[in-house]
Amino acid sequence: MGEIQRPGALYKQVAAAIRDAIASGEFAPGAPLPSEAQLIARYQVSRPTVRNAIAALRSEGLIDVIHGKGSFVRGAPTPVLTIDRTVTRDTAGHFTTGHDAWKTAEEPSVYRTKTTATTGPLLALDEGEALFGVDRLLTDPATGTRALHRTLIPFATAEGTALAEHPDTEPARIYALLTEAGHTLSWTETTRARMPLPDERTTLQLPDATPVIHTTRTTLGRDDRPLILEELTTSGDRAQLAYRITADSPHQAQPTG
């Protein structure tokens, strides 16, 4: 390959050329990129230009840089973990969620907070309404995958139940308490991919340019009243989500069993 002739900053030209080579299969997933010296000779540019190009591709998530070994094309990851998002209940009334087997990496953080412009509508509350918040750091014992789990419980939901004194009750047990309080439960959930916040990236131990999967689950009670809100955030390249799809009316409680 000779000199590149594209307009724009020189390092961007080099990055674009390498990107094209990756897309064409010339640099295969998992394979090492040519050395700095080889890239300098290939594109007829300086060492800083090559390094800036590599840094740009790394920030895009196209390559991984391993200290002492070089730069490698990142392959399309195969998720090592499938998280079952189905809620089930046995004949004894015990609920089960897809991450019940995960271990709590540290003590849950329990605090008082308020609804925001985002969480308020999901709980059918005005902004500024009082909530209990519970944050957990979870780890999957089989794969080591980490996840952040948050539960938001309106004071009105907790009042008159054990949640008022113990908001850090596990979600599956919360479902049982709400059922005992006379609610027939159903759930709505949204899922999206986004880039992590800096503290999420550190806590979840994510590689550069790795998105997270973020789920928001609302538990609904009688008259479809929102009772609690849960958020789960985990690595987008280590995990995938699985859902059981039924043909039930959206106004019915999710079947259990």
BELWOUR-V992740 format. One line per field, one symbol per residue. phi: phi as a letter, one per 40 degrees, with the letter a starting at -180 (. if undefined). Layout:
phi->???
This chain:
phi->.cccbcchdcccccdcccdcccccgcbcdgcccdcdcccdccbfbccdccccccccccccgcbbbbdgbhbbccccccdcabccccbbbcccgccbbcbccccccacccbababcbcccdccbfbccgccbcbbbbbbbcccbgcbabbbbbbcdcccdgbccccbccdcdccddcccccchcccabbabbabacccdccccccfccdfbcbcbbbbbcbbcffccbabbbbbaccbbbbbbbcbbbccccccccbh
